[in-house]
Amino acid sequence: MSTGKARCLLQMSFTSFMRASNSTKSASMTTYLQVLELMSKRTPLLLLTGYTRDVSFLEMVVNILQELKIINPSLVYVCDPVLGDNGAMYVPEDLLPVYRDKVVPVADIITPNQFEAELLTGKKISTEKDAIEAIDMLLAMGPHTVVITSSELLSPLGDQYLVALGSQTTVGLDGTKKKQQIRMDIPKVDAVFVGTGDLFAAMLLAWTHHHPNDLKTACEKTVSVMQHVIKRTISYAQDLRGGSGRRDVHTVPSFHVSPDMAGPGIRPSPAQLELRLVQSKVDIEEPSIVMEATVL
């Protein structure tokens, strides 16, 4: 097995361990020790965490990260600090101080939405200037890269676009620091998907790994992947007809096909909008750039 495949399996195994512990009320010490044993056999490269409702799980992540950094000081940790959206938290409030005081300071890259950035910094975001200041506050906490994945800010292109903002600090060989700030204006989609936040964080992790000193390119590839996957998902859902059997036999989804499938003038259900990830393999690996970032 190649080193790349071994590391890939390592990441998959680690994710399975973390999900297993996250599904319980509290993260078990047994799982903690299993993860450390697994990681001691391979050199971990990347770590990604997302949704959880458990304080002890977050604390375990911090402990595991410290151990992994001993094995590989260059390991990159991406944290999606899932707290809420649209002005409301959908996780217990006691997770906020743990994210703010323990997790964010040890993360390399974080991907909050506007509401989460406001919670973590205590700063209200009403303008692009506010957003950049909030990002600077988050960078000062520890990460070298912060991307506000979505916001309520008005795009220069109009209200049919969503604004994402990001900033990255890099250190040159001579020790000098350089900051790159970008904005992306992303077309809004009138549909509800499950897993787009996870996909964004995973793609940003992958593309910043390939372009560690170029946030603009990493974000352009990340958002372009998102656009390709979403477009393919919507197209598939719209092609489904009620009981007509008009489906590609090679891409039958895992959900049950009901008599009232999506069609012209009918809004697809969340089940019908299951992200077409496998079918988007080529776009995920080599995305054509359909979204460009503006350097601020």
Residue, then its C-alpha position, 0 to 999 in steps of 0.5 A: m500500500s502506498t504512503g498516500k493510501a495508508r494516510c487516507l485510511l488513517q484519516m478514515s479510521f480516525t474519523s470513524f473513531m471520532r464519530a463513534s465517541n461523538s455519538t455517545k453522551s461523553a467521549s470515552m477514554t477507551t476511544y481516546l486511547q484507541v485513537l492514540e494507538l492508531m495514530s502512533k502507527r502512522t504519521p497523521l497529516l490532517l485533522l478535521t472536526g465538525y458538529t458535536r453537542d458534547v463538551s467532553f468530545l471537544e476537550m478530547v479533540v484538544n487532548i488528541l491534537q496535542e498528542l498528534k502534534i508531538i508525532n507531527p508538528s506540521l499537522v494541520y487542524v481544521c475546525d468547523p465550529v458548528l454553533g448555530d445560524n440565523g441568530a440562533m444556537y442549535v447546540p448547548e450554550d456551554l460549547l461556546p466557551v470551549y470552542r472560544d477558549k480551547v479549540v480555536p486557539v489550537a486550530d490552524i484553520i476555522t470555518p465559521n459562518q457569520f453568526e458563529a464568528e459573532l459568537l466567538t468574537g463578541k463582535k456584531i457584523s454589519t459591514e464588510k469592515d466589521a467582518i474583516e475586523a472579526i476575522d482579525m480577532l479570530l486570527a489573533m486567537g491562534p489560527h492562521t486561516v479564517v473563512i467566514t463561509s456565509s454572511e448576511l452582508l450585501s454583495p456588490l453583485g446584488d441580493q441574489y449572491l451570498v458573501a464569503l470572506g477569508s483571511q490567511t497569514t503566512v510566514g516567509l523564510d525570513g520570518t516576515k508575515k504576509k496577509q491575504q484577504i479575499r471575498m467571494d460572491i456566491p450565487k444563492v440557491d433556493a434549496v435546502f441541502v444537508g452536508t454542504g458545510d461538511l463538504f466545504a470544510a473538507m474541500l478547504l482542508a484539501w485545497t489549502h493542503h495543496h495550496p498552503n500559501d494561496l487562500k485565493t486559489a484554495c477558496e476558488k477550488t473549494v467553492s467551485v467544487m461546491q457549485h459543481v456538486i450542487k448543480r449536479t444534485i439539483s439537476y438529478a433531483q429535477d430529472l426524477r419523475g413521479g414513478s416514471g422510472r426515469r433514473d440512471v440505474h447506476t446512480v439510484p439514490s439510497f433514499h426511497v423513491s416516492p410517488d411525488m418525486a421532484g418534477p417541473g414546478i415541484r420543489p425537491s425534498p431534502a432526501q431528493l437533494e442528497l449530495r451527489l458526491v460519488q457522481s462528482k468525483v472528477d469535479i472534486e479531484e480536478p474542479s474547473i474554476v467557475m467561481e473567482a475570489t476578489v483580493l481585498 
